Amino acid sequence: MDLVTFDLRAQAEAEKTGEFVLGAKETGSHACYMIYGSLKPGEKGRLVKPGVGHEEIILAARGNIEITGTVNGTLRQGSAFHVAGDDECRLENRGSSEAVYIVAGGHSAGGHGHPH
């Protein structure tokens, strides 16, 4: 079988939100998803809210990202944090160059909030 890859950066650049969700549409699986996103210098307000039955790990892949909401602090490049359910936070890039984040998500034990 040949390796199937997805150019997440190109897909995110094509979206007006600066974000691309790699999920069931591309993989055929509802078990997990991945989001590639970027924040321009000074951009703020990107909401992270997994929703009932979901959990996410957010990684600062490039640059430092300020986190406000259920948790507060600076997510340094190469670091990650966990958020679940209705917890929510906002991402802000206070730096002078583009920041990139990766969100890896999946279903919590015991269910999820949408039908297959």
C-alpha positions in Angstrom: 0.0 0.0 0.0 1.3 3.5 -0.9 1.7 6.1 1.8 -1.1 8.6 1.8 -0.2 12.1 3.1 -2.1 15.3 3.7 -0.5 18.7 3.2 -2.0 20.4 6.3 -0.2 23.6 5.9 -1.4 24.1 2.3 -4.9 23.2 3.3 -4.8 25.7 6.2 -3.5 28.4 4.0 -6.4 27.8 1.6 -9.0 28.2 4.4 -10.1 31.7 5.5 -9.8 30.6 9.2 -6.1 29.7 8.9 -7.0 26.3 10.2 -7.5 22.8 8.6 -9.2 19.9 10.3 -7.9 16.5 9.2 -10.7 14.1 10.2 -13.3 11.6 9.1 -13.8 13.1 5.7 -10.2 12.4 4.7 -9.5 9.3 6.9 -12.8 7.6 7.1 -12.4 7.3 10.8 -14.4 9.1 13.6 -11.9 7.9 16.3 -9.5 10.9 16.1 -8.8 14.2 14.3 -6.0 16.6 13.9 -6.1 20.4 13.4 -3.3 22.4 11.9 -3.6 26.2 12.5 -1.6 29.3 12.3 -1.9 32.7 14.0 -0.5 35.9 12.4 1.5 38.2 14.6 -0.9 40.0 17.0 -3.8 37.6 16.1 -6.0 36.7 19.0 -9.2 35.0 19.9 -8.9 31.6 18.3 -11.3 29.5 20.3 -10.4 25.9 21.5 -13.4 24.0 22.9 -13.4 20.3 22.3 -17.1 19.8 23.2 -18.9 17.1 25.2 -17.3 13.7 24.7 -14.1 15.0 23.2 -10.6 15.8 24.4 -7.7 17.7 22.8 -4.0 18.2 23.2 -2.7 21.5 21.9 0.9 21.8 20.8 2.7 25.1 20.0 4.7 23.9 17.0 6.2 27.3 16.1 6.3 30.3 18.4 4.9 30.9 21.8 1.1 31.2 22.2 -0.8 32.9 25.0 -3.7 30.9 26.5 -6.6 32.5 28.3 -9.9 30.9 29.5 -10.3 27.7 31.6 -6.5 27.7 31.9 -4.2 30.7 31.5 -0.5 31.1 30.7 2.1 30.9 27.9 2.3 27.8 25.8 6.0 27.8 24.8 7.2 26.4 21.4 7.4 22.6 21.7 5.1 22.4 24.7 1.5 21.1 24.9 -1.5 21.1 27.2 -4.7 19.1 27.5 -8.3 20.3 27.4 -11.5 18.3 27.6 -15.3 18.6 27.2 -16.8 22.1 27.7 -13.5 23.6 28.9 -12.5 26.4 26.5 -9.6 28.7 25.9 -8.5 31.3 23.4 -5.2 31.3 21.6 -3.2 34.5 21.0 0.0 35.2 19.2 1.7 38.1 20.8 5.0 37.5 18.9 6.3 39.3 15.8 6.2 36.2 13.5 3.6 33.6 12.6 2.8 31.0 15.2 1.7 27.4 14.3 -0.3 25.1 16.5 -1.4 21.5 16.2 -4.5 20.1 17.9 -4.8 16.3 18.3 -8.3 15.2 19.4 -10.4 12.2 19.9 -13.3 10.8 21.9 -13.4 10.6 25.6 -14.0 7.2 27.2 -17.7 6.5 27.2 -19.0 8.4 24.2 -18.9 11.4 22.0 -21.2 14.3 21.1 -22.1 13.5 17.5 -23.5 10.6 15.5 -21.4 8.4 13.3 
